[in-house]
Amino acid sequence: MNGQTLQQTESLGSGAGNATEPTPIPLYTPTGWSTAAGYNYGTVVLPGIVNASGVGTGSGTTLYVYTDANGKASITVQDGNVPYYNAYGVSTSTATTTGGTVGLGISGTSLELGTGVSGVAGQVSYGQQVGALAQYGVSTASSTITTATPFAVTINAEDAAGNALTGDTSTVTLGSTGFTNKTSVAFYPSSADATAGTGAITTATLADGTATVYAVVTDATSTDTGTITATDSASGASSITGATGTLTL
């Protein structure tokens, strides 16, 4: 809110004292949310920034946002993967991946924020969870990779919990790591291109969260192990899973 991170001092429990913990304001009722001692929080109060009560109750949440000296206020909306204080620690909200809009409405003298508000006066758009919060799971058709023979590499955009990010259209930079004796690793958009050695690519654009490219590894030894990588071209984010294979001549 107003450029300030929503965080408060919360108890760590069991005599461990207090600590500053993330306390975002959900615009819905999270599963299992409880304001009993040691679980979640029911209020978010940052003097001069925001005052929220009934937090975690969806439409029951009352939210007051304070304006600056120019009468302006700003609200940041994030679509899932939000860290929040929970049971003497920090949990992460379930990621949703489709993006969407949150309505802004006016009811009497009150401003409403959420979905299905009355008297809609505007909208706040939020994009799908990509960029720095995306990772790319990479898999090969076989754990055995034969040198100079094209093999398929499937790239899937995932959130931090490993859930598929359908609808993602990120562009990823292709690469490899761990092939200690390779002379080259090349990528192609099709098996035919890879076989012919023409039309090599260095990036791939995901369609609906996935892409398949064909790799050719040329190696100077009989066995080698490495990993094919895919890195978000815009943010540089990558957390690669799978993709490890043994190269056999």
Secondary structure, 3 states (H helix, E strand, C coil): CCCCCCEEEEECCCCCCEEEEECCCCCCCCCCCCCCCCCCCCEEEECCCEEEECCCCHHHCEEEECCCCCCCCCCCCCCCCCEEEECCEEEECCCCCCCEEEEEEEECCEEEEECCCCCEEEEEEECCCCHHHCEEEEEECCCEEECCCCEEEEEEEECCCCCECCCCCCEEEEEEECCCCEEEEEEECCHHHHHHCCCCECEEECECCEEEEEEEEEECCCEEEEEEEEEECCCCCCCCECCEEEEEC
